[in-house]
Amino acid sequence: MGAGARDAAVGETITGKPKTVTLERMRGFSGWPAKNIHTDEEFAREKGLRGPIASGTMYQSCMAELMIDYFGAGWLSHGKMQVAFVRVIEPGDTITVKGTVQRKEPADAGVRVDFDIWCENQRGEQVIVGTAYGLVG
């Protein structure tokens, strides 16, 4: 996110750094050597998947990172996020977080900024969607 991004206008979209998901990171995030749908190929296939999938909270954390970059301490003290997981992420996928400013309004501790936020994969498919808001001082 470039300088001045905190001044994004209503309707403007900010973008996070693309991140490639690896099985190694998935295993680190999801408690390897425990065998589950996030860490073990055989276990995931037994559950009807093509292979391991990333934990939803793994890529939700990328959304939180974008919001922290935008709001700073205003996110940590006043930020809220609501999301829905709509598509799986597999090893090798690259995800990018994006957020579009929907509204800005004065609040007691600054300016409340509301976002529509989402992560998309390398094919442009949304994998997680939601809303978020926080305060800019």
N, C-alpha and C positions, 0 to 999 in steps of 0.2 A: 504494500500500500504506500503510495507516494506521499510526499509532504503536502499538507493542505487537505488530505483526505477527510479529516475531521470536519471540514467545512463543506462536505458533500451536500449538494442541493437536493430538494425533494425531486424524486424521479431518477436521480443519479445512482449508478451501480458501482460498488467497490468490489474488488476481487482479491482473494488471498493467493498465496503462493501454491502452485500445483504440488501435490504430494503423491508419490507412487507407493502403493500398498504392497508390502512383501509378506510372505508367509512368516519369515523371521520376526518381523514387527508384530504381526498378528499373534504369534506365539508368545512374545514378550508381554503383550498387552493382556492376553487372555489366560495366563497362568500355566504355560508349558512347564513341566511335562504332563500336566493334566490333559486327558483326552476328551475333547468336546468338538462341536461343529466349527469352532474357530481355530483349532490347533492341529487336528488330526484328519488326514485325508480319508482313511478307512472309516472312521467314525462318522464323518460328514456324509459319505456315500451311503452308509447304512441308514442314515436319516433322510435319504432321498435327494440329497444335494449333489451337484457335480463334483464338489470338493469343498475345502474349507472356505468359509465366508468371514469377512471382517465383522467384529462386534459393532453394533450400531453406535455404541458410546465411543468407539474408537474414532469414528469420523465426526460424531457430534462434537468431540473435543476440538476438531479443526474449526468448527463454527464458533466455538467459544474463543479460540485464539484470534479470529478475525474481529470479534466484538471487543476483546481486550485491546487489540491494536487500535481500534477506533475510539473506544471510550476511555481507556486507561482505568484509573481508579473508579471512575463513574460506573463502569460495568461491574466491578467487584463489589461495590456497595449498593448499587441500585439496579443492576441488570437483571433481566428475566428473558427466558427463552422457552418456546414451546415448539416441539418438532414432531414429525411423523416420518417413519422409515418406509420408503416406498420401493426400493430396489436393493438387491444384495450387491456387495462389493467383494470381488475376488482378488487373489494375489495377482499382481501385474496391472491392475486397474490404477489409473491416475485420477485423483479427485481434486476438484477446485471448488473452493467456497466462494459464493457470491452473495451480495446483499444489496437490495435496492431501498433507498430511503423513501418511506411512504408518508411520513409526517414529521414535522418539528413543531414543538409548542413549549412555551415557557413553563417552567416548573419551579418549585420552591428552591431547589438547590442548583438550578442551571436551566438547561434546555433538554427536554425529553425528545429523543429521536427514536422513531419506530421504523423497523426494517422488515421487509420480507426477505428471508434468507434461505439459501439452499446450497447443497453440494451437487455437483454434476460430475459424471465420469468423462473419460476421454472421448466418448461418443456423443457427448452433449445431453445425455439422459440424466434427469434428476434422480438422485438416490436418497436424499433426505430433504424435506421441505419444512418450513416453519416461519415463525415470527420471533422477533426479538426487540427489546427496547432497553435503553439505558439513558444516563444523563451525561451531558457535556457541560463542564463548568464554565 
